[in-house]
């Protein structure tokens, strides 16, 4: 295994180092290959280090097999190093008698020996490493403690050892999902498992009853899970009745958004059309729910920018008036900077859910 892995690792590093050299001769390339071959004596194991400090051991057989496929794809040498925000993982190849080989991996770039390469090959290699890390995460690491949070209700519960074992059993059967899902927002009450490992903490959000999203530093891994885990979380931390008006909106079956300045800008979302629509409605409620209640400022709030109408149980209507930096419901006023402009921007695009997801940090 070490010999096969050694030869493939040599091939991929050689490909990275010689790609982009337009004037290189075959003799120069052979010299580089020999130099790299001599520098790699033996590889004991390969791991990836997430940007939050967690190290995941990769399957050597799968890694060596994948290098044969992904290790020679086209790459181009570029100027500059990867920024911290670009790095997703650090690949570490441990050797028995030499310092480990270290490569920084981003979504569309790799960095080795202070040299950065970009291109299709880098994108493929990132997907390959990401998949290996995703498949290995719950097989190579076990949480020492688990907390269950319902973020929309600001409640949590520390799970018992027995409950921890049930979580671990469910996650060990989870199927890694290589493609980003079409459901970007977690459903109410936003169940989140805080997993404490020996080398760090990871958050696992139960996006839907069958979808799990695990955040590892700068990356998010998705898994298909058995719905029994969601059923267990509802027993361990049941949803409590809504205690105030904004919280009741999570149960909305329909949402209408209408601009007050342009009659052409309006849309309606039906929660039962898809889980994506349901999640988008609840995410908009989440944005409103996080806003603090305030008194009316001396300068006023300005003209209305939009009106949001929520239907609860298909009959009860709840209207929210949106201003530039505030919104009002019943006789209460809340402060949310740029809420008026953000709603207008949302109405100006056809891909409402994608827009909300991509611009969420601006809300």
Secondary structure as the mmCIF struct_conf table of DSSP 4:
data_model
#
loop_
_struct_conf.conf_type_id
_struct_conf.id
_struct_conf.beg_label_comp_id
_struct_conf.beg_label_asym_id
_struct_conf.beg_label_seq_id
_struct_conf.end_label_comp_id
_struct_conf.end_label_asym_id
_struct_conf.end_label_seq_id
HELX_RH_AL_P HELX_RH_AL_P1 UNK A 2 UNK A 18
TURN_TY1_P TURN_TY1_P1 UNK A 19 UNK A 20
TURN_TY1_P TURN_TY1_P2 UNK A 22 UNK A 23
HELX_RH_AL_P HELX_RH_AL_P2 UNK A 26 UNK A 39
STRN STRN1 UNK A 43 UNK A 50
TURN_TY1_P TURN_TY1_P3 UNK A 51 UNK A 52
BEND BEND1 UNK A 53 UNK A 53
STRN STRN2 UNK A 55 UNK A 57
HELX_LH_PP_P HELX_LH_PP_P1 UNK A 58 UNK A 59
HELX_RH_AL_P HELX_RH_AL_P3 UNK A 60 UNK A 70
TURN_TY1_P TURN_TY1_P4 UNK A 71 UNK A 72
BEND BEND2 UNK A 73 UNK A 73
STRN STRN3 UNK A 76 UNK A 78
BEND BEND3 UNK A 79 UNK A 80
HELX_LH_PP_P HELX_LH_PP_P2 UNK A 81 UNK A 83
TURN_TY1_P TURN_TY1_P5 UNK A 84 UNK A 86
STRN STRN4 UNK A 87 UNK A 95
BEND BEND4 UNK A 96 UNK A 98
HELX_LH_PP_P HELX_LH_PP_P3 UNK A 99 UNK A 100
STRN STRN5 UNK A 101 UNK A 106
BEND BEND5 UNK A 107 UNK A 108
STRN STRN6 UNK A 109 UNK A 112
TURN_TY1_P TURN_TY1_P6 UNK A 113 UNK A 114
STRN STRN7 UNK A 115 UNK A 118
BEND BEND6 UNK A 119 UNK A 119
HELX_RH_AL_P HELX_RH_AL_P4 UNK A 120 UNK A 140
BEND BEND7 UNK A 144 UNK A 144
STRN STRN8 UNK A 145 UNK A 150
TURN_TY1_P TURN_TY1_P7 UNK A 151 UNK A 154
STRN STRN9 UNK A 155 UNK A 158
HELX_LH_PP_P HELX_LH_PP_P4 UNK A 159 UNK A 160
HELX_RH_AL_P HELX_RH_AL_P5 UNK A 161 UNK A 172
TURN_TY1_P TURN_TY1_P8 UNK A 173 UNK A 173
HELX_LH_PP_P HELX_LH_PP_P5 UNK A 174 UNK A 174
STRN STRN10 UNK A 175 UNK A 177
BEND BEND8 UNK A 179 UNK A 179
HELX_LH_PP_P HELX_LH_PP_P6 UNK A 180 UNK A 181
BEND BEND9 UNK A 182 UNK A 182
BEND BEND10 UNK A 185 UNK A 185
HELX_LH_PP_P HELX_LH_PP_P7 UNK A 186 UNK A 187
TURN_TY1_P TURN_TY1_P9 UNK A 188 UNK A 189
STRN STRN11 UNK A 191 UNK A 197
TURN_TY1_P TURN_TY1_P10 UNK A 198 UNK A 199
STRN STRN12 UNK A 200 UNK A 208
TURN_TY1_P TURN_TY1_P11 UNK A 209 UNK A 210
STRN STRN13 UNK A 211 UNK A 216
TURN_TY1_P TURN_TY1_P12 UNK A 217 UNK A 218
STRN STRN14 UNK A 219 UNK A 224
TURN_TY1_P TURN_TY1_P13 UNK A 227 UNK A 227
HELX_RH_AL_P HELX_RH_AL_P6 UNK A 228 UNK A 236
BEND BEND11 UNK A 237 UNK A 237
HELX_LH_PP_P HELX_LH_PP_P8 UNK A 238 UNK A 242
BEND BEND12 UNK A 244 UNK A 244
HELX_RH_AL_P HELX_RH_AL_P7 UNK A 245 UNK A 248
HELX_RH_3T_P HELX_RH_3T_P1 UNK A 249 UNK A 251
STRN STRN15 UNK A 252 UNK A 259
BEND BEND13 UNK A 260 UNK A 261
TURN_TY1_P TURN_TY1_P14 UNK A 263 UNK A 264
STRN STRN16 UNK A 266 UNK A 270
HELX_RH_3T_P HELX_RH_3T_P2 UNK A 271 UNK A 273
HELX_RH_AL_P HELX_RH_AL_P8 UNK A 275 UNK A 289
TURN_TY1_P TURN_TY1_P15 UNK A 290 UNK A 290
BEND BEND14 UNK A 291 UNK A 291
STRN STRN17 UNK A 292 UNK A 294
HELX_LH_PP_P HELX_LH_PP_P9 UNK A 295 UNK A 297
TURN_TY1_P TURN_TY1_P16 UNK A 298 UNK A 299
BEND BEND15 UNK A 303 UNK A 303
STRN STRN18 UNK A 306 UNK A 312
TURN_TY1_P TURN_TY1_P17 UNK A 313 UNK A 315
STRN STRN19 UNK A 316 UNK A 322
BEND BEND16 UNK A 324 UNK A 325
STRN STRN20 UNK A 326 UNK A 329
TURN_TY1_P TURN_TY1_P18 UNK A 330 UNK A 331
STRN STRN21 UNK A 332 UNK A 335
TURN_TY1_P TURN_TY1_P19 UNK A 337 UNK A 338
HELX_RH_AL_P HELX_RH_AL_P9 UNK A 339 UNK A 347
TURN_TY1_P TURN_TY1_P20 UNK A 348 UNK A 348
BEND BEND17 UNK A 350 UNK A 350
HELX_RH_AL_P HELX_RH_AL_P10 UNK A 352 UNK A 358
TURN_TY1_P TURN_TY1_P21 UNK A 359 UNK A 359
HELX_RH_3T_P HELX_RH_3T_P3 UNK A 360 UNK A 362
#
